[in-house]
Amino acid sequence: MLIVLGFFIVQGCENSIDFQEEREEGIYSIYGLLLVSDINSFIRVHDNRVPIDAVTEDNLNVNVTLRNTNTGETELLERQIITFEGAVTHNFMTNDPLDFGTEYVITLEDETGYRDSVRAITPKETSYFLNERDFTDCANTRITIDIFSPNIALGEFLQYFIEFEWNSRLYRARGTVFESDTVDPEFDNDGQVVTLAFNLEGLLREGLGTDEFSCFNVPVTDYRFEYTHYGIELEEGIQLVNEDGSIELPFFGKKVLGAYTGGFEFSVSDTLFDYDYWFPE
């Protein structure tokens, strides 16, 4: 029997992010993630005329607003100073909920009246269906997760992982689904079905990083699945999400991605790992 508990992940302004240092044209760099699942998303701004190690809490005099193009509502974002490995960064936080499937315009204005802006589209709300097939033993059990309905064909993509604990340590099997990956072609223009299929034993081996064991020796019954659905990339140039799913926020450039994070916990029956039960002598 599978037990499913729904949940949504809330992510804040993280500091565990690698920074690119390739300078691009423009007075200001504007970049970040608009997470529908996080009321406190952030936009990071850098003055390209100021060396990274010379940024202080007081030498960026700008206002940043976020406008919902569907409703016309505009929010003045709240500044927060965060230091990352000795570098001072200026972050502008959202305090109002974000909408699914919406284009937003982030506008910057400095004390001279100079203005710049960047657009971002949040993805439509995604849903999921979990199914367990070939319910025999741990070596043959197949876990299938269908995610509805990211528009992979238009450039949206998914990042995901399945996490489990063994011997007081957490392990993750992860992946990313891009446009080049296989999706259900029969879904309509509003999106597609992304099917993620895992053999339970293969999932354990990928997470543990070794295949020198039998799943009967690793009776993990509880798992957590988390995914992030990224919207279409409207701005060309810098890359925020790598093929391995890691996120890089550059100091220079201009790009904001819309995204949504969700997931669930599930359990499998402990009888799957009972070797004597399935293979009596």
Backbone as CSV, one residue per row, in Angstrom:
resi,resn,N_x,N_y,N_z,CA_x,CA_y,CA_z,C_x,C_y,C_z
1,MET,0.849,-1.189,0.000,0.000,0.000,0.000,0.885,1.239,0.000
2,LEU,0.502,2.216,-0.811,1.205,3.490,-0.846,0.450,4.514,-0.028
3,ILE,1.139,5.268,0.781,0.544,6.325,1.589,1.099,7.651,1.093
4,VAL,0.231,8.580,0.678,0.669,9.836,0.098,0.220,10.993,0.964
5,LEU,1.127,11.888,1.294,0.819,13.101,2.044,1.253,14.289,1.210
6,GLY,0.334,15.156,0.812,0.672,16.312,-0.003,1.323,17.397,0.825
7,PHE,2.264,18.161,0.201,2.841,19.317,0.858,3.426,20.241,-0.190
8,PHE,3.696,21.479,0.204,4.335,22.437,-0.673,5.582,22.963,0.019
9,ILE,6.649,23.122,-0.741,7.934,23.532,-0.205,8.047,25.049,-0.254
10,VAL,8.501,25.626,0.835,8.741,27.062,0.883,10.238,27.290,0.892
11,GLN,10.730,28.081,-0.071,12.146,28.354,-0.158,12.380,29.837,0.018
12,GLY,13.398,30.193,0.794,13.697,31.594,1.020,14.890,32.038,0.209
13,CYS,15.430,33.167,0.589,16.590,33.742,-0.080,17.827,32.971,0.352
14,GLU,18.303,32.062,-0.495,19.363,31.158,-0.104,20.725,31.780,-0.368
15,ASN,21.698,31.380,0.446,23.061,31.835,0.251,23.949,30.750,-0.332
16,SER,23.466,29.523,-0.440,24.279,28.421,-0.934,24.195,28.353,-2.447
17,ILE,24.560,29.432,-3.114,24.434,29.540,-4.559,25.777,29.954,-5.131
18,ASP,26.172,29.311,-6.247,27.421,29.670,-6.897,27.213,30.905,-7.765
19,PHE,28.205,31.781,-7.792,28.091,33.018,-8.551,28.988,32.978,-9.781
20,GLN,28.425,33.328,-10.941,29.213,33.556,-12.133,29.736,34.987,-12.057
21,GLU,30.854,35.249,-12.717,31.412,36.593,-12.673,31.694,37.121,-14.071
22,GLU,30.904,36.733,-15.060,31.076,37.221,-16.418,30.286,38.521,-16.565
23,ARG,30.971,39.612,-16.803,30.318,40.921,-16.883,29.559,41.050,-18.203
24,GLU,28.352,41.570,-18.151,27.566,41.836,-19.341,27.232,43.319,-19.389
25,GLU,26.787,43.785,-20.567,26.494,45.193,-20.740,25.274,45.594,-19.925
26,GLY,25.211,46.890,-19.583,24.092,47.390,-18.807,24.582,47.999,-17.513
27,ILE,23.884,49.034,-17.050,24.299,49.691,-15.814,24.025,48.804,-14.610
28,TYR,22.870,48.130,-14.622,22.486,47.293,-13.486,22.222,45.857,-13.944
29,SER,22.548,44.935,-13.079,22.153,43.542,-13.269,20.931,43.268,-12.403
30,ILE,19.962,42.566,-12.977,18.707,42.246,-12.291,18.453,40.761,-12.508
31,TYR,18.401,39.973,-11.442,18.251,38.540,-11.629,17.624,37.907,-10.393
32,GLY,17.054,36.728,-10.570,16.455,36.031,-9.430,15.358,35.079,-9.847
33,LEU,14.624,34.580,-8.863,13.524,33.640,-9.071,12.258,34.196,-8.433
34,LEU,11.156,34.156,-9.179,9.841,34.467,-8.622,9.156,33.140,-8.330
35,LEU,9.161,32.728,-7.067,8.598,31.440,-6.671,7.155,31.623,-6.218
36,VAL,6.222,31.047,-6.980,4.815,31.135,-6.599,4.595,30.487,-5.241
37,SER,5.389,29.472,-4.929,5.250,28.739,-3.673,5.952,29.424,-2.508
38,ASP,6.513,30.604,-2.714,7.218,31.317,-1.646,6.811,32.778,-1.687
39,ILE,6.096,33.240,-0.683,5.624,34.626,-0.676,6.789,35.601,-0.621
40,ASN,7.942,35.151,-0.151,9.115,36.022,-0.056,10.163,35.647,-1.093
41,SER,9.801,35.749,-2.368,10.791,35.603,-3.427,11.683,36.837,-3.439
42,PHE,12.814,36.748,-4.131,13.711,37.900,-4.126,14.288,38.164,-5.510
43,ILE,14.539,39.446,-5.761,15.244,39.901,-6.946,16.551,40.523,-6.468
44,ARG,17.658,40.092,-7.038,18.960,40.622,-6.633,19.427,41.650,-7.669
45,VAL,19.925,42.795,-7.198,20.354,43.888,-8.076,21.810,44.220,-7.784
46,HIS,22.576,44.425,-8.865,23.985,44.812,-8.716,24.283,45.963,-9.668
47,ASP,24.982,46.980,-9.190,25.449,48.091,-10.018,26.738,47.648,-10.703
48,ASN,26.695,47.478,-12.027,27.840,46.940,-12.755,29.046,47.878,-12.769
49,ARG,28.861,49.122,-12.363,29.975,50.075,-12.309,30.783,49.931,-11.024
50,VAL,30.279,49.142,-10.098,30.932,48.975,-8.798,31.547,47.579,-8.715
51,PRO,32.845,47.454,-8.442,33.438,46.123,-8.275,32.723,45.337,-7.178
52,ILE,32.683,44.040,-7.340,31.952,43.191,-6.400,32.436,43.394,-4.967
53,ASP,33.747,43.489,-4.789,34.277,43.609,-3.431,34.160,45.024,-2.870
54,ALA,33.593,45.961,-3.677,33.415,47.330,-3.200,31.959,47.652,-2.877
55,VAL,31.075,46.689,-3.044,29.660,46.913,-2.744,29.481,47.042,-1.237
56,THR,28.719,48.062,-0.830,28.407,48.254,0.584,26.897,48.312,0.756
57,GLU,26.467,48.424,1.977,25.036,48.504,2.248,24.431,49.814,1.765
58,ASP,25.268,50.834,1.532,24.752,52.173,1.252,24.989,52.660,-0.169
59,ASN,25.696,51.892,-1.026,26.050,52.460,-2.325,25.192,51.945,-3.479
60,LEU,23.951,51.559,-3.193,22.998,51.216,-4.248,21.684,51.921,-3.928
61,ASN,21.427,53.019,-4.610,20.243,53.832,-4.338,19.223,53.619,-5.451
62,VAL,18.446,52.552,-5.335,17.439,52.224,-6.347,16.158,51.768,-5.659
63,ASN,15.058,51.893,-6.389,13.789,51.280,-6.007,13.449,50.216,-7.038
64,VAL,12.870,49.122,-6.578,12.486,48.028,-7.465,11.015,47.716,-7.237
65,THR,10.251,47.658,-8.326,8.827,47.341,-8.241,8.521,46.091,-9.047
66,LEU,7.432,45.441,-8.675,6.954,44.240,-9.361,5.513,44.490,-9.785
67,ARG,5.247,44.398,-11.110,3.903,44.671,-11.620,3.295,43.413,-12.221
68,ASN,2.085,43.091,-11.789,1.295,42.004,-12.351,0.608,42.535,-13.605
69,THR,0.963,42.008,-14.783,0.418,42.554,-16.027,-1.048,42.196,-16.223
70,ASN,-1.560,41.195,-15.504,-2.982,40.850,-15.611,-3.856,41.827,-14.835
71,THR,-3.423,42.193,-13.641,-4.243,43.044,-12.774,-3.776,44.494,-12.747
72,GLY,-2.532,44.732,-13.153,-1.973,46.072,-13.081,-1.456,46.443,-11.705
73,GLU,-1.624,45.563,-10.718,-1.162,45.861,-9.364,0.368,45.893,-9.315
74,THR,0.886,46.896,-8.618,2.333,47.085,-8.519,2.754,47.091,-7.056
75,GLU,3.808,46.330,-6.757,4.326,46.233,-5.390,5.734,46.810,-5.342
76,LEU,5.985,47.694,-4.375,7.334,48.183,-4.122,8.051,47.149,-3.265
77,LEU,9.134,46.592,-3.783,9.806,45.495,-3.101,10.687,46.005,-1.965
78,GLU,10.754,45.193,-0.918,11.490,45.547,0.297,12.944,45.105,0.192
79,ARG,13.857,46.030,0.458,15.283,45.728,0.352,15.765,44.924,1.564
80,GLN,16.606,43.912,1.284,17.307,43.181,2.334,18.764,43.022,1.925
81,ILE,19.656,43.259,2.857,21.086,43.118,2.606,21.524,41.739,3.081
82,ILE,22.141,40.977,2.191,22.637,39.645,2.546,24.098,39.554,2.121
83,THR,24.944,39.076,3.023,26.365,38.914,2.730,26.645,37.461,2.382
84,PHE,27.256,37.251,1.228,27.571,35.905,0.761,29.073,35.800,0.573
85,GLU,29.720,34.981,1.409,31.164,34.773,1.347,31.911,36.103,1.267
86,GLY,31.495,37.056,2.101,32.157,38.342,2.179,31.650,39.386,1.207
87,ALA,30.811,38.994,0.247,30.276,39.936,-0.736,28.904,40.421,-0.287
88,VAL,28.722,41.740,-0.269,27.435,42.331,0.098,26.512,42.296,-1.114
89,THR,25.285,41.802,-0.935,24.316,41.756,-2.029,23.050,42.486,-1.613
90,HIS,22.431,43.166,-2.580,21.183,43.895,-2.361,20.042,43.079,-2.955
91,ASN,19.134,42.657,-2.103,18.022,41.798,-2.503,16.707,42.521,-2.240
92,PHE,15.774,42.377,-3.160,14.490,43.060,-3.056,13.398,41.999,-2.992
93,MET,12.706,41.944,-1.838,11.815,40.840,-1.514,10.362,41.164,-1.842
94,THR,9.643,40.138,-2.300,8.199,40.250,-2.480,7.512,39.944,-1.154
95,ASN,6.395,40.614,-0.913,5.586,40.350,0.278,4.152,39.983,-0.066
96,ASP,3.781,40.108,-1.329,2.439,39.757,-1.778,2.484,38.429,-2.518
97,PRO,1.414,37.626,-2.429,1.389,36.347,-3.140,1.509,36.541,-4.649
98,LEU,2.184,35.603,-5.307,2.310,35.606,-6.759,1.244,34.708,-7.365
99,ASP,0.851,35.005,-8.594,-0.178,34.231,-9.284,0.456,33.260,-10.267
100,PHE,-0.217,32.134,-10.479,0.215,31.179,-11.494,-0.053,31.740,-12.893
101,GLY,0.758,31.307,-13.861,0.516,31.630,-15.259,0.394,33.114,-15.539
102,THR,1.270,33.905,-14.962,1.158,35.361,-15.058,2.493,35.976,-15.461
103,GLU,2.421,36.983,-16.324,3.624,37.731,-16.678,3.800,38.893,-15.706
104,TYR,5.001,39.003,-15.172,5.349,40.087,-14.264,6.445,40.943,-14.895
105,VAL,6.428,42.225,-14.567,7.483,43.139,-15.004,8.180,43.685,-13.763
106,ILE,9.486,43.458,-13.683,10.300,43.981,-12.588,10.981,45.242,-13.101
107,THR,10.735,46.362,-12.457,11.279,47.646,-12.912,12.176,48.247,-11.845
108,LEU,13.334,48.705,-12.286,14.306,49.364,-11.413,14.385,50.840,-11.795
109,GLU,14.454,51.718,-10.800,14.684,53.145,-11.041,15.669,53.663,-10.004
110,ASP,16.714,54.380,-10.483,17.701,54.909,-9.540,17.462,56.389,-9.272
111,GLU,18.368,57.004,-8.503,18.160,58.387,-8.067,18.262,59.395,-9.207
112,THR,18.842,58.984,-10.351,18.958,59.885,-11.501,17.743,59.813,-12.412
113,GLY,16.834,58.883,-12.134,15.688,58.675,-13.005,15.899,57.590,-14.043
114,TYR,17.112,56.998,-14.067,17.381,55.895,-14.996,16.500,54.703,-14.643
115,ARG,15.905,54.099,-15.677,15.013,52.964,-15.466,15.451,51.782,-16.328
116,ASP,15.231,50.603,-15.807,15.450,49.370,-16.558,14.437,48.355,-16.058
117,SER,14.171,47.345,-16.867,13.161,46.363,-16.466,13.480,45.003,-17.057
118,VAL,12.855,43.982,-16.493,12.975,42.616,-16.978,11.638,41.927,-16.751
119,ARG,11.277,41.021,-17.649,9.999,40.316,-17.559,10.216,38.880,-17.098
120,ALA,9.193,38.337,-16.450,9.208,36.930,-16.035,7.787,36.392,-16.093
121,ILE,7.647,35.126,-16.480,6.342,34.472,-16.521,6.343,33.313,-15.535
122,THR,5.411,33.333,-14.600,5.281,32.201,-13.682,4.567,31.059,-14.396
123,PRO,4.892,29.814,-14.078,4.233,28.684,-14.738,2.809,28.505,-14.237
124,LYS,2.013,27.777,-15.018,0.682,27.401,-14.548,0.822,26.370,-13.431
125,GLU,-0.220,26.260,-12.626,-0.168,25.342,-11.495,-0.036,23.908,-11.982
126,THR,0.844,23.160,-11.358,1.048,21.762,-11.709,0.387,20.848,-10.682
127,SER,0.053,19.662,-11.124,-0.494,18.644,-10.232,0.239,17.338,-10.517
128,TYR,-0.035,16.314,-9.736,0.706,15.068,-9.886,-0.192,13.876,-9.582
129,PHE,0.260,12.719,-10.061,-0.414,11.461,-9.763,0.666,10.423,-9.505
130,LEU,0.563,9.730,-8.398,1.540,8.715,-8.009,0.930,7.334,-8.175
131,ASN,1.699,6.428,-8.776,1.202,5.078,-8.982,2.328,4.081,-8.721
132,GLU,1.969,2.947,-8.150,2.923,1.862,-7.925,2.481,0.661,-8.745
133,ARG,3.413,0.109,-9.522,3.101,-1.006,-10.410,3.986,-2.208,-10.074
134,ASP,3.562,-3.363,-10.572,4.314,-4.602,-10.365,4.639,-4.805,-8.894
135,PHE,3.621,-4.792,-8.093,3.785,-4.874,-6.645,4.132,-6.307,-6.262
136,THR,5.423,-6.638,-6.343,5.861,-7.978,-5.957,6.876,-7.883,-4.826
137,ASP,8.104,-7.457,-5.161,9.125,-7.275,-4.138,9.919,-6.022,-4.470
138,CYS,10.888,-5.687,-3.635,11.583,-4.406,-3.797,12.373,-4.335,-5.095
139,ALA,12.820,-5.473,-5.621,13.605,-5.464,-6.849,12.747,-5.232,-8.084
140,ASN,11.451,-5.453,-7.993,10.577,-5.365,-9.163,9.518,-4.273,-9.069
141,THR,9.429,-3.595,-7.954,8.406,-2.570,-7.790,8.773,-1.317,-8.586
142,ARG,7.813,-0.813,-9.334,8.004,0.356,-10.196,7.147,1.509,-9.670
143,ILE,7.787,2.636,-9.384,7.105,3.845,-8.937,6.983,4.789,-10.127
144,THR,5.765,5.238,-10.424,5.539,6.167,-11.533,4.889,7.437,-11.007
145,ILE,5.448,8.578,-11.388,4.904,9.881,-11.007,4.590,10.652,-12.277
146,ASP,3.323,10.977,-12.482,2.905,11.811,-13.611,2.714,13.239,-13.120
147,ILE,3.307,14.197,-13.810,3.170,15.610,-13.460,2.424,16.322,-14.579
148,PHE,1.323,16.963,-14.228,0.475,17.670,-15.186,0.542,19.177,-14.872
149,SER,0.637,20.075,-15.791,1.006,19.839,-17.155,1.977,20.938,-17.564
150,PRO,3.263,20.738,-17.282,4.259,21.721,-17.700,4.361,21.783,-19.217
151,ASN,4.617,22.959,-19.745,4.709,23.128,-21.192,6.171,23.028,-21.604
152,ILE,6.668,21.799,-21.602,8.071,21.550,-21.916,8.397,21.988,-23.337
153,ALA,7.450,21.812,-24.260,7.691,22.140,-25.665,7.960,23.625,-25.874
154,LEU,7.451,24.469,-24.988,7.658,25.913,-25.115,8.856,26.410,-24.319
155,GLY,9.557,25.497,-23.657,10.764,25.903,-22.952,10.678,25.845,-21.446
156,GLU,9.522,25.459,-20.879,9.476,25.241,-19.437,10.250,23.966,-19.110
157,PHE,10.658,23.807,-17.867,11.369,22.587,-17.503,11.170,22.281,-16.034
158,LEU,11.512,21.044,-15.655,11.322,20.544,-14.297,12.653,20.125,-13.698
159,GLN,12.807,20.406,-12.437,13.916,19.889,-11.637,13.289,19.090,-10.501
160,TYR,13.824,17.900,-10.179,13.185,17.085,-9.152,14.217,16.239,-8.419
161,PHE,13.803,15.746,-7.252,14.602,14.753,-6.549,13.685,13.908,-5.680
162,ILE,14.152,12.696,-5.381,13.511,11.829,-4.396,14.522,11.612,-3.275
163,GLU,14.090,11.869,-2.061,14.981,11.842,-0.902,14.561,10.730,0.049
164,PHE,15.552,10.067,0.638,15.254,9.056,1.652,16.381,9.030,2.677
165,GLU,16.085,8.463,3.826,17.058,8.387,4.915,17.462,6.938,5.140
166,TRP,18.760,6.738,5.333,19.273,5.405,5.625,20.484,5.549,6.542
167,ASN,20.463,4.810,7.649,21.549,4.870,8.636,21.834,6.309,9.079
168,SER,20.747,7.059,9.344,20.825,8.432,9.864,21.430,9.425,8.878
169,ARG,21.453,9.083,7.587,21.921,10.005,6.554,20.847,10.167,5.490
170,LEU,20.785,11.379,4.892,19.839,11.641,3.814,20.518,11.428,2.469
171,TYR,19.806,10.775,1.552,20.301,10.533,0.201,19.279,11.058,-0.801
172,ARG,19.771,11.483,-1.970,18.880,12.003,-2.999,19.207,11.409,-4.362
173,ALA,18.158,11.041,-5.075,18.246,10.728,-6.498,17.558,11.880,-7.213
174,ARG,18.257,12.526,-8.160,17.733,13.757,-8.735,17.793,13.721,-10.259
175,GLY,17.099,14.676,-10.869,17.110,14.788,-12.318,16.451,16.074,-12.771
176,THR,16.572,16.356,-14.078,15.971,17.539,-14.682,15.355,17.139,-16.008
177,VAL,14.168,17.666,-16.316,13.478,17.379,-17.569,13.466,18.647,-18.406
178,PHE,14.196,18.607,-19.551,14.235,19.732,-20.468,13.401,19.417,-21.708
179,GLU,13.373,20.376,-22.658,12.574,20.226,-23.870,12.986,19.011,-24.682
180,SER,14.274,18.667,-24.657,14.767,17.554,-25.458,14.382,16.198,-24.893
181,ASP,13.861,16.174,-23.667,13.497,14.905,-23.048,12.135,14.431,-23.522
182,THR,11.850,13.159,-23.318,10.605,12.565,-23.780,9.446,12.957,-22.875
183,VAL,8.377,13.480,-23.499,7.143,13.782,-22.782,5.992,13.252,-23.612
184,ASP,4.799,13.254,-23.045,3.623,12.750,-23.729,3.214,13.720,-24.832
185,PRO,3.316,13.331,-26.141,3.014,14.266,-27.228,1.530,14.463,-27.460
186,GLU,0.679,13.674,-26.820,-0.746,13.730,-27.092,-1.470,14.774,-26.258
187,PHE,-0.778,15.370,-25.289,-1.432,16.376,-24.463,-1.657,17.642,-25.273
188,ASP,-2.625,18.472,-24.885,-2.968,19.640,-25.697,-1.941,20.762,-25.533
189,ASN,-2.205,21.900,-26.174,-1.248,22.999,-26.211,-1.032,23.660,-24.862
190,ASP,-1.900,23.376,-23.905,-1.748,23.981,-22.588,-0.652,23.316,-21.766
191,GLY,-0.122,22.216,-22.253,0.934,21.556,-21.505,1.030,20.091,-21.855
192,GLN,1.923,19.410,-21.195,2.175,18.012,-21.462,2.277,17.248,-20.153
193,VAL,2.212,15.937,-20.265,2.378,15.082,-19.099,3.830,14.625,-19.048
194,VAL,4.485,14.887,-17.946,5.842,14.396,-17.739,5.750,13.186,-16.823
195,THR,6.211,12.041,-17.303,6.154,10.803,-16.535,7.551,10.438,-16.043
196,LEU,7.692,10.335,-14.738,8.943,9.925,-14.117,8.747,8.521,-13.567
197,ALA,9.535,7.575,-14.038,9.378,6.181,-13.630,10.655,5.703,-12.943
198,PHE,10.489,5.029,-11.821,11.624,4.561,-11.039,11.397,3.115,-10.629
199,ASN,12.401,2.278,-10.844,12.442,0.978,-10.197,12.937,1.209,-8.781
200,LEU,12.255,0.638,-7.803,12.579,0.942,-6.412,14.033,0.603,-6.089
201,GLU,14.502,-0.544,-6.567,15.891,-0.907,-6.305,16.841,0.062,-7.000
202,GLY,16.518,0.457,-8.252,17.353,1.413,-8.967,17.378,2.769,-8.293
203,LEU,16.240,3.163,-7.725,16.165,4.432,-7.006,17.099,4.428,-5.798
204,LEU,17.089,3.341,-5.053,17.978,3.222,-3.897,19.441,3.250,-4.328
205,ARG,19.753,2.566,-5.418,21.140,2.526,-5.878,21.617,3.894,-6.358
206,GLU,20.748,4.618,-7.065,21.135,5.952,-7.525,21.357,6.889,-6.344
207,GLY,20.469,6.828,-5.366,20.614,7.699,-4.205,21.849,7.378,-3.388
208,LEU,22.130,6.101,-3.199,23.285,5.683,-2.398,24.592,5.787,-3.177
209,GLY,24.497,5.839,-4.514,25.693,5.967,-5.329,26.474,4.688,-5.487
210,THR,25.830,3.541,-5.303,26.498,2.254,-5.470,25.468,1.206,-5.851
211,ASP,25.917,0.185,-6.575,25.011,-0.910,-6.932,25.436,-2.226,-6.283
212,GLU,26.341,-2.138,-5.323,26.846,-3.349,-4.678,26.025,-3.688,-3.443
213,PHE,24.744,-3.844,-3.642,23.868,-4.266,-2.558,22.567,-4.752,-3.173
214,SER,21.798,-5.449,-2.398,20.444,-5.821,-2.783,19.484,-4.937,-2.012
215,CYS,18.363,-4.570,-2.648,17.407,-3.706,-1.955,16.848,-4.388,-0.712
216,PHE,16.941,-5.711,-0.642,16.485,-6.408,0.558,17.356,-6.057,1.766
217,ASN,18.583,-5.577,1.504,19.481,-5.185,2.592,19.309,-3.722,2.989
218,VAL,18.497,-2.976,2.226,18.272,-1.547,2.500,16.765,-1.309,2.529
219,PRO,16.100,-1.708,3.588,14.631,-1.648,3.635,14.092,-0.239,3.913
220,VAL,14.265,0.672,2.937,13.761,2.039,3.089,12.298,2.072,2.656
221,THR,11.419,2.500,3.539,9.985,2.524,3.223,9.430,3.929,3.027
222,ASP,10.132,4.969,3.511,9.601,6.336,3.469,10.441,7.210,2.544
223,TYR,9.748,7.965,1.681,10.414,8.793,0.682,9.758,10.170,0.619
224,ARG,10.515,11.127,0.082,9.984,12.466,-0.159,10.332,12.878,-1.583
225,PHE,9.311,13.253,-2.336,9.495,13.712,-3.712,9.269,15.218,-3.766
226,GLU,10.196,15.944,-4.370,10.064,17.394,-4.511,10.400,17.787,-5.944
227,TYR,9.620,18.685,-6.510,9.904,19.153,-7.866,9.751,20.664,-7.937
228,THR,10.475,21.270,-8.873,10.324,22.692,-9.172,10.017,22.832,-10.650
229,HIS,8.918,23.503,-10.939,8.455,23.736,-12.309,8.856,25.159,-12.687
230,TYR,9.786,25.290,-13.648,10.277,26.601,-14.066,9.511,27.094,-15.284
231,GLY,9.202,28.392,-15.300,8.501,28.991,-16.421,9.420,29.246,-17.605
232,ILE,8.855,29.809,-18.662,9.600,30.101,-19.886,10.660,31.165,-19.603
233,GLU,11.830,30.990,-20.208,12.897,31.972,-20.072,12.704,33.056,-21.124
234,LEU,12.326,34.250,-20.699,12.055,35.341,-21.633,13.311,36.094,-22.036
235,GLU,14.295,36.136,-21.176,15.513,36.895,-21.453,16.614,35.941,-21.903
236,GLU,17.285,36.301,-22.994,18.362,35.472,-23.508,19.662,35.790,-22.773
237,GLY,20.626,34.895,-22.911,21.957,35.187,-22.380,22.321,34.313,-21.209
238,ILE,22.264,34.842,-20.008,22.768,34.127,-18.846,21.874,32.945,-18.495
239,GLN,22.456,31.958,-17.896,21.744,30.738,-17.523,21.647,30.657,-16.012
240,LEU,20.416,30.424,-15.527,20.205,30.343,-14.083,20.210,28.914,-13.574
241,VAL,19.716,27.980,-14.384,19.588,26.596,-13.938,20.388,25.700,-14.874
242,ASN,21.315,24.942,-14.324,22.152,24.057,-15.117,21.445,22.738,-15.391
243,GLU,22.034,21.938,-16.283,21.418,20.669,-16.644,21.355,19.703,-15.474
244,ASP,22.239,19.860,-14.500,22.190,18.983,-13.330,21.223,19.497,-12.271
245,GLY,20.500,20.599,-12.583,19.508,21.126,-11.658,20.038,22.159,-10.690
246,SER,21.365,22.383,-10.669,21.907,23.379,-9.748,21.594,24.786,-10.248
247,ILE,21.501,25.741,-9.318,21.140,27.117,-9.645,22.360,28.009,-9.498
248,GLU,22.601,28.837,-10.502,23.670,29.822,-10.435,23.067,31.203,-10.645
249,LEU,23.261,32.094,-9.693,22.821,33.478,-9.849,24.043,34.324,-10.186
250,PRO,24.101,34.891,-11.396,25.273,35.662,-11.802,25.274,37.038,-11.164
251,PHE,26.460,37.603,-10.992,26.538,38.984,-10.535,26.207,39.941,-11.676
252,PHE,26.404,39.517,-12.931,26.200,40.412,-14.054,25.227,39.781,-15.042
253,GLY,24.296,40.569,-15.537,23.327,40.092,-16.501,21.928,40.481,-16.078
254,LYS,20.943,39.951,-16.796,19.564,40.339,-16.515,18.646,39.177,-16.865
255,LYS,18.121,38.530,-15.853,17.168,37.440,-16.077,16.454,37.115,-14.776
256,VAL,15.139,36.943,-14.871,14.335,36.492,-13.746,13.463,35.350,-14.241
257,LEU,13.451,34.241,-13.516,12.624,33.088,-13.866,11.445,32.977,-12.911
258,GLY,10.279,32.632,-13.456,9.153,32.257,-12.622,9.227,30.774,-12.319
259,ALA,8.788,30.365,-11.137,8.898,28.955,-10.767,7.858,28.606,-9.712
260,TYR,7.662,27.307,-9.549,6.718,26.785,-8.555,7.294,25.493,-8.004
261,THR,7.320,25.352,-6.698,7.876,24.162,-6.060,6.803,23.444,-5.253
262,GLY,6.740,22.137,-5.399,5.775,21.345,-4.651,6.259,19.915,-4.511
263,GLY,5.419,19.045,-3.978,5.816,17.660,-3.824,4.978,16.930,-2.808
264,PHE,5.439,15.772,-2.397,4.683,14.952,-1.458,5.606,13.911,-0.835
265,GLU,5.128,13.304,0.221,5.812,12.184,0.853,5.032,10.910,0.553
266,PHE,5.746,9.806,0.406,5.042,8.543,0.194,5.798,7.412,0.877
267,SER,5.060,6.348,1.151,5.631,5.174,1.809,5.277,3.930,1.021
268,VAL,6.147,2.941,1.082,5.867,1.642,0.484,5.788,0.609,1.600
269,SER,5.149,-0.491,1.303,4.947,-1.525,2.315,6.276,-2.153,2.717
270,ASP,6.454,-2.389,4.010,7.703,-3.006,4.460,7.798,-4.468,4.045
271,THR,6.687,-5.071,3.609,6.750,-6.464,3.145,7.527,-6.586,1.839
272,LEU,7.730,-5.460,1.127,8.525,-5.490,-0.099,9.948,-5.950,0.177
273,PHE,10.426,-5.712,1.394,11.814,-5.991,1.720,11.971,-7.268,2.551
274,ASP,10.904,-8.003,2.689,10.933,-9.246,3.468,11.282,-10.392,2.526
275,TYR,12.576,-10.710,2.443,13.048,-11.727,1.506,12.403,-13.078,1.793
276,ASP,12.279,-13.430,3.061,11.697,-14.719,3.419,10.225,-14.790,3.034
277,TYR,9.571,-13.620,3.039,8.148,-13.595,2.698,7.950,-13.882,1.212
278,TRP,8.800,-13.259,0.369,8.618,-13.420,-1.074,9.300,-14.670,-1.614
279,PHE,10.378,-15.110,-0.943,11.124,-16.253,-1.452,11.311,-17.279,-0.339
280,PRO,10.250,-17.945,0.048,10.360,-18.937,1.133,11.236,-20.111,0.709
281,GLU,11.928,-20.660,1.670,12.804,-21.801,1.378,11.984,-23.062,1.132
